[in-house]
Structure formats: C-alpha cells, structure tokens
Amino acid sequence: MKRIGLTQRVQVINSYDERRDALDQRWYKLALNLGWLPMALPNIDPSRAEQLVNEYDLDGIILTGGNSLHVLDPNNPNAALERDEFETELISLSLKNSIPILGVCRGMQIVNSYFGGTFEKISNHVAVEHELKIKSGDFDFPTLVNSFHEWCIPASGLASNLKPLACDANENIEAFRHKSFNVFGIMWHPERALQLTPGEINFFKRIFS
C-alpha cells in the first residue's frame, strides 16, 4: 500500500488561542479508495521536515487546499506562514529524493510559486463549477470541475519549467506538470467530487505508480 502524505490547512481558533492543523475527512476516503495509506502531515518547523519524511517513508505527497499563500496577501487572516514554509521545504525534499508531488488548488499555487510563477486575483471562482479545456492529450481530465479559489495562474504566470495540461475558458491554468520532475498540480478539489472519473483515477495512479 502506497504511503501518501497529506498536508493540512491551518485553522485559527481564537476562543482557545490555538492554531490547529485540519484535513477534510474526504481526503482519507479518497486515498483509501485508491489503495493508498493516507498519512496526515503536521505543519512542523521546516528543520524537522526531512526527519518526518524519512520516518514516514512516504511514496508521495499531496499538497492539499485551504489557506491563502502568505506571499500573495500577508494580511489575509486565512494566510498561514508556517504552512508555506513547511510545504516549501517538502517540495525541496521531494525533488531531492524523487518523491512524487501533487498540488491541489492552494497546493498547485505553492508549487507554481516555488518555481517562480505568478498569480492574478480572480472573481466568480469560489463554490462554482466551470468547464475545463484540455491542453494535453496525455491525461483524460473531466470536462467539468469544481472551483474554490480567489487567485489564478494566468498563462503568462506559469513558471517556465511547468507545462500546462488544462485551463479554464480564459486560459488560466487549471492543471500542469513539471517538465523534468514527477510534480503535478490541479486547481480543482477531487476530494469534494461525488465520484472520480476514470481519467482522474488513472491520473492519480500514474503520478504515484
């Protein structure tokens, strides 16, 4: 069984003076249905990340959604700098150790940011569905996907070493892969879909084969 690490969003609980790590339970269901062992990754100090990855003996990492990137809006109460720092270190470790990565929504954004990409503010992309335009025949993506993001990756903002795989009607990037490493990103949330398409299942299995 593949051991897949899942990063977690940071939730601020003011009434308890706590910053909590949290993960949608639907991620566990999706992972188990794909034959993976899901392993929640806490937002620890980046200096401890390598030890965690080694101890967990991960076969892959999914950078999940939630939280705004601190670099986009440091004053956003939904931003979590500790998560950005931890996930940035995870990306570095994954590249170093040839561990596959899939970034989902915010996770896709931080991958693009890591490789030098840029973003633009977008409207009408939260809690809606939209059509997907496939830009590569390598993968059979769904034609209609959910959307929960306020920042997009315009075609001009995609990092130079990332290849677009799908986009929305305005050519904003909805899926990409790295040109050299086993690193992918999708902007929609597969864990929130009622059922994965056969193409999505093949996509995930190809990444974490």
Secondary structure, 3 states (H helix, E strand, C coil): CEEEEEECEEEEEHHHCEEEEECCHHHHHHHHHCCEEEEEECCCCHHHHHHHHHHHCCCEEEECCCCECCCCCCCCCCECHHHHHHHHHHHHHHHHHCCCEEEECHHHHHHHHHCCCCCEECCCCEEEEEECEECCCCCCCCCEEEEECCEECCHHHCCCCEEEEEECCCCCEEEEEECCCCEEEECCCHHHCCCCCHHHHHHHHHHCC
